[in-house]
Amino acid sequence: MKKVMYLTLIYFVLALTANAQDKSYTEFDFYGTWSLDLNEYELEDDIYIFKKEKSSNNQEEKLNILVTFLESSKCRVNYDITSGFCGTETFKDYSWSFDKDLGIINIYHSVELLKEFKEQSPEDFKDFGLPERYNSMELEIVTLNNGGIGLEITDWE
């Protein structure tokens, strides 16, 4: 009888701890292209969420922002405005970092001139109080209705 109680207690504790664990993400989980389809939002919406991009053959006018997370903290942002009135795409290279504890991704860029100035005159750089980088976007990991993950914009320059 004691064995049955101990086994039941062990199964109960295991079930509780398994349900209480949060998904732990790594940088690898975010590699690839994420899309923010602005056609899905009304202008007054405050919450914009990037979703992992799936290939589509839909030829309708689209207004997207694409973020591609690459290895070595590299990132490309594509303001994809392929429509009749514009018809161009703008790619920009950025860097990114992932704070595992906060579940936050920062997309940022640094100006080469600042980087060079810091390397050549570290004391002057410090005295001027110049930033190491300029943040462009902050994304927070959110759970979507379908159980997948999305990246919600929490700050956007």
C-alpha beads as a LAMMPS data file, in Angstrom:
LAMMPS data file: protein, C-alpha beads

157 atoms
156 bonds

1 atom types
1 bond types

-500.0 500.0 xlo xhi
-500.0 500.0 ylo yhi
-500.0 500.0 zlo zhi

Masses

1 110.0

Atoms # bond

1 1 1 0.000 0.000 0.000
2 1 1 2.842 2.366 0.808
3 1 1 4.416 1.735 -2.604
4 1 1 1.186 2.720 -4.338
5 1 1 0.969 5.932 -2.302
6 1 1 4.601 6.813 -3.014
7 1 1 4.192 6.132 -6.722
8 1 1 1.002 8.200 -6.827
9 1 1 2.736 11.040 -4.991
10 1 1 5.721 10.889 -7.368
11 1 1 3.462 10.955 -10.444
12 1 1 1.526 13.874 -8.983
13 1 1 4.709 15.892 -8.318
14 1 1 6.055 15.108 -11.803
15 1 1 2.785 16.193 -13.397
16 1 1 2.816 19.476 -11.474
17 1 1 6.394 20.308 -12.353
18 1 1 5.933 19.382 -16.011
19 1 1 2.975 21.750 -16.346
20 1 1 4.713 24.538 -14.461
21 1 1 7.777 24.701 -16.697
22 1 1 8.016 27.573 -19.157
23 1 1 9.352 26.994 -22.647
24 1 1 12.982 27.929 -22.708
25 1 1 13.994 29.587 -25.980
26 1 1 17.420 29.944 -27.529
27 1 1 18.617 32.213 -30.334
28 1 1 18.308 29.263 -32.715
29 1 1 14.500 29.274 -32.210
30 1 1 14.292 32.682 -33.910
31 1 1 16.535 32.100 -36.933
32 1 1 14.703 32.678 -40.184
33 1 1 12.214 35.202 -41.475
34 1 1 9.399 36.710 -39.418
35 1 1 6.649 38.735 -41.053
36 1 1 4.435 41.549 -39.857
37 1 1 1.530 41.704 -42.322
38 1 1 0.254 45.243 -41.917
39 1 1 -2.833 44.366 -43.999
40 1 1 -4.085 42.418 -40.956
41 1 1 -4.169 45.504 -38.738
42 1 1 -6.297 48.581 -38.442
43 1 1 -4.383 51.820 -38.112
44 1 1 -5.517 52.324 -34.532
45 1 1 -4.144 48.941 -33.403
46 1 1 -1.421 49.303 -30.804
47 1 1 -0.247 45.684 -30.768
48 1 1 1.727 44.476 -33.781
49 1 1 2.988 40.897 -33.831
50 1 1 5.544 39.300 -36.144
51 1 1 4.821 35.693 -37.088
52 1 1 7.157 33.090 -38.514
53 1 1 6.828 33.545 -42.271
54 1 1 5.286 30.821 -44.331
55 1 1 5.720 30.792 -48.086
56 1 1 2.719 32.131 -49.967
57 1 1 1.746 32.424 -53.592
58 1 1 -0.837 35.089 -52.813
59 1 1 -0.453 37.826 -55.410
60 1 1 -2.594 40.435 -53.662
61 1 1 -1.072 43.757 -52.729
62 1 1 0.948 43.344 -49.581
63 1 1 2.395 45.674 -47.039
64 1 1 4.815 43.735 -44.863
65 1 1 7.773 44.253 -42.652
66 1 1 10.095 41.271 -42.727
67 1 1 12.791 40.560 -40.172
68 1 1 15.330 37.832 -40.874
69 1 1 17.371 36.722 -37.872
70 1 1 20.744 35.311 -38.899
71 1 1 23.702 33.772 -37.097
72 1 1 26.399 35.875 -35.454
73 1 1 23.867 38.439 -34.219
74 1 1 23.152 39.637 -37.766
75 1 1 19.724 40.641 -38.908
76 1 1 18.072 42.064 -42.031
77 1 1 14.940 44.163 -41.958
78 1 1 12.940 44.441 -45.163
79 1 1 10.285 47.114 -45.410
80 1 1 8.499 45.241 -48.177
81 1 1 6.063 47.610 -49.829
82 1 1 5.350 45.827 -53.068
83 1 1 2.317 47.583 -54.391
84 1 1 1.282 49.432 -57.501
85 1 1 2.091 52.846 -56.083
86 1 1 5.564 52.016 -54.865
87 1 1 6.949 48.718 -56.102
88 1 1 10.247 48.834 -54.206
89 1 1 11.802 47.004 -51.302
90 1 1 14.172 48.502 -48.767
91 1 1 16.607 46.172 -46.991
92 1 1 18.652 47.312 -44.034
93 1 1 21.305 45.405 -42.124
94 1 1 21.081 45.406 -38.335
95 1 1 22.322 43.402 -35.387
96 1 1 20.209 41.634 -32.799
97 1 1 20.466 40.236 -29.315
98 1 1 18.236 37.946 -27.284
99 1 1 17.768 38.358 -23.519
100 1 1 16.710 34.862 -22.457
101 1 1 15.733 35.945 -18.934
102 1 1 13.362 38.697 -20.117
103 1 1 12.210 37.005 -23.323
104 1 1 13.144 40.144 -25.273
105 1 1 14.819 40.547 -28.659
106 1 1 16.522 43.853 -29.442
107 1 1 17.206 44.861 -33.014
108 1 1 19.798 47.600 -33.184
109 1 1 22.367 49.273 -35.375
110 1 1 25.585 51.034 -34.629
111 1 1 27.149 53.769 -36.640
112 1 1 30.585 52.849 -37.950
113 1 1 31.823 56.341 -37.157
114 1 1 30.935 55.873 -33.472
115 1 1 32.531 52.449 -33.431
116 1 1 35.714 53.815 -34.955
117 1 1 35.728 56.797 -32.564
118 1 1 35.371 54.469 -29.568
119 1 1 38.269 52.308 -30.752
120 1 1 40.579 55.267 -31.446
121 1 1 39.670 57.487 -28.465
122 1 1 38.034 55.430 -25.717
123 1 1 38.450 58.174 -23.093
124 1 1 36.827 60.850 -25.292
125 1 1 34.075 58.417 -26.240
126 1 1 33.350 57.828 -22.555
127 1 1 33.479 61.561 -21.727
128 1 1 30.935 62.384 -24.441
129 1 1 28.568 59.705 -23.127
130 1 1 27.880 58.352 -26.599
131 1 1 25.777 55.194 -26.985
132 1 1 27.297 51.862 -27.999
133 1 1 24.345 51.274 -30.306
134 1 1 21.041 52.722 -31.397
135 1 1 18.043 50.538 -30.655
136 1 1 15.577 50.302 -33.503
137 1 1 13.067 47.748 -32.285
138 1 1 12.318 45.724 -29.167
139 1 1 10.288 42.528 -29.498
140 1 1 8.756 40.432 -26.750
141 1 1 7.972 36.732 -27.124
142 1 1 4.215 36.073 -26.957
143 1 1 2.105 32.934 -27.301
144 1 1 -0.336 32.996 -30.207
145 1 1 -3.870 31.587 -30.145
146 1 1 -2.707 28.566 -32.159
147 1 1 -0.060 27.771 -29.519
148 1 1 2.851 29.036 -31.637
149 1 1 5.043 31.975 -30.782
150 1 1 4.973 35.517 -32.057
151 1 1 7.144 38.560 -31.513
152 1 1 5.219 41.588 -30.256
153 1 1 6.668 45.030 -30.891
154 1 1 7.069 46.733 -27.515
155 1 1 9.284 49.596 -28.663
156 1 1 9.924 50.884 -32.171
157 1 1 12.093 53.795 -33.199

Bonds

1 1 1 2
2 1 2 3
3 1 3 4
4 1 4 5
5 1 5 6
6 1 6 7
7 1 7 8
8 1 8 9
9 1 9 10
10 1 10 11
11 1 11 12
12 1 12 13
13 1 13 14
14 1 14 15
15 1 15 16
16 1 16 17
17 1 17 18
18 1 18 19
19 1 19 20
20 1 20 21
21 1 21 22
22 1 22 23
23 1 23 24
24 1 24 25
25 1 25 26
26 1 26 27
27 1 27 28
28 1 28 29
29 1 29 30
30 1 30 31
31 1 31 32
32 1 32 33
33 1 33 34
34 1 34 35
35 1 35 36
36 1 36 37
37 1 37 38
38 1 38 39
39 1 39 40
40 1 40 41
41 1 41 42
42 1 42 43
43 1 43 44
44 1 44 45
45 1 45 46
46 1 46 47
47 1 47 48
48 1 48 49
49 1 49 50
50 1 50 51
51 1 51 52
52 1 52 53
53 1 53 54
54 1 54 55
55 1 55 56
56 1 56 57
57 1 57 58
58 1 58 59
59 1 59 60
60 1 60 61
61 1 61 62
62 1 62 63
63 1 63 64
64 1 64 65
65 1 65 66
66 1 66 67
67 1 67 68
68 1 68 69
69 1 69 70
70 1 70 71
71 1 71 72
72 1 72 73
73 1 73 74
74 1 74 75
75 1 75 76
76 1 76 77
77 1 77 78
78 1 78 79
79 1 79 80
80 1 80 81
81 1 81 82
82 1 82 83
83 1 83 84
84 1 84 85
85 1 85 86
86 1 86 87
87 1 87 88
88 1 88 89
89 1 89 90
90 1 90 91
91 1 91 92
92 1 92 93
93 1 93 94
94 1 94 95
95 1 95 96
96 1 96 97
97 1 97 98
98 1 98 99
99 1 99 100
100 1 100 101
101 1 101 102
102 1 102 103
103 1 103 104
104 1 104 105
105 1 105 106
106 1 106 107
107 1 107 108
108 1 108 109
109 1 109 110
110 1 110 111
111 1 111 112
112 1 112 113
113 1 113 114
114 1 114 115
115 1 115 116
116 1 116 117
117 1 117 118
118 1 118 119
119 1 119 120
120 1 120 121
121 1 121 122
122 1 122 123
123 1 123 124
124 1 124 125
125 1 125 126
126 1 126 127
127 1 127 128
128 1 128 129
129 1 129 130
130 1 130 131
131 1 131 132
132 1 132 133
133 1 133 134
134 1 134 135
135 1 135 136
136 1 136 137
137 1 137 138
138 1 138 139
139 1 139 140
140 1 140 141
141 1 141 142
142 1 142 143
143 1 143 144
144 1 144 145
145 1 145 146
146 1 146 147
147 1 147 148
148 1 148 149
149 1 149 150
150 1 150 151
151 1 151 152
152 1 152 153
153 1 153 154
154 1 154 155
155 1 155 156
156 1 156 157
